[in-house]
Amino acid sequence: MRTFGEAPPPPTFLERLKTGLSRSAGTIGVNLGAIGGKKLDAASIAELEEALIAGDIGAGLSARIAAAVGRGRYGVEIAPYDLKRILAGEIAEVLKPAQQAFATDPSKKPFVVLVAGVNGTGKTTTIGKLAKSLREEGLKVVLAAGDTFRAAAIEQLQVWGARVGAEVVAKEPGADAAGLAFEALEQAKKSGADVLLIDTAGRLQNKAGLMAELEKIARVIKKLDPTAPHASLLVLDATTGQNAISQVEVFQRSVPLTGLIMTKLDGTARGGILVALADKFKLPVHFIGVGEGADDLQPFHAEAFAKALTGAA
C-alpha cells in the first residue's frame, strides 16, 4: 500500500508501450468497435481488413490476417474484446519470428556493430541507449562518431559516452568516416573493448554517396578484422510508415542487415508498419523505442506489441 505523499511508481515498459501505441491502436480500433458484437461475415472481414490497412500493416498482409481471424468463425458473433484478443494472436504469430534478442559474441573481440539509418530516426540517441545497456551488462564499449557530416551527432555521441562510461573516437566534422571507423577499431582492439558501436551518416538525399560510404566503412574495417562488422543494425522511424520498407531495401543492398530497431512508436498512428516489415524481410527486430528516455528503448516482444497495437493489452 502506498503511503500518503509517496510518489507513484514509474510506469512499466508495457504500460509505456500501451500508451505509446495508443494512436495506432485507436486507428485500428475505430473500425474494430463497429465489427465487434456482430456476426463475422464477408462484409465484417472486409471492414477488419480496412482497419488493418489504416494502421499501416499493408494491403496484402492485412488481407491475410483478416482472413485468418475469420477462418472457422463465419456466422459467429464475437464480442469486441474477443475480436481484439483473436486479432492480437494472429498479429503475434506474424511477429514471433522477429522476436530475437540482440546479443554479442564474446569470441569476437571487439564485437563490431555498424548502425545505419536516415537522418531523423534517432540513430545516434539509439546508439547511446544501446551503449548504456551494454555497459550495464558489464561490457567495455567504444563508440565511433562516424556521422562526420553532422557536428551535432559527434557532440551527442560524446555526451552519451561521458554519461555511460564509454570511450568515444571522434574527429572534426567532415573527416573521412571510413578512416575514423578504422582508427576506432584499432583503438577498441588496443584497449581490450568488448563492443565497438559505429555511428554512420544518414543523408538519403544523396543515396549513391551514402551507400558508397557505408560500403567503404565495411570494406575498410575488414582489413583489421575480416569477419567485421559482426552486426549491421538499421534504425527506423515509425512515423515514416510505408517509407520504412524502401529504406530497408536500399540499405540492405549495400550492407547485409542483421537486425532492425524501430523508434518513435509513441508519436505515430502507423505502428502497424513494424508488422509489415517483420513479414516482408524476416529480419530480427531487436529493440523498439517509445520515448526519449534512456530506458525507453527495450527488447522487442511480439505478444506484448500485438496486444498494445490492437488495444487488447
Order of alpha helices (4+ residues) and beta strands (2+ residues): alpha-alpha-alpha-alpha-alpha-beta-alpha-beta-alpha-beta-alpha-beta-alpha-beta-alpha-beta-alpha-beta-beta-alpha
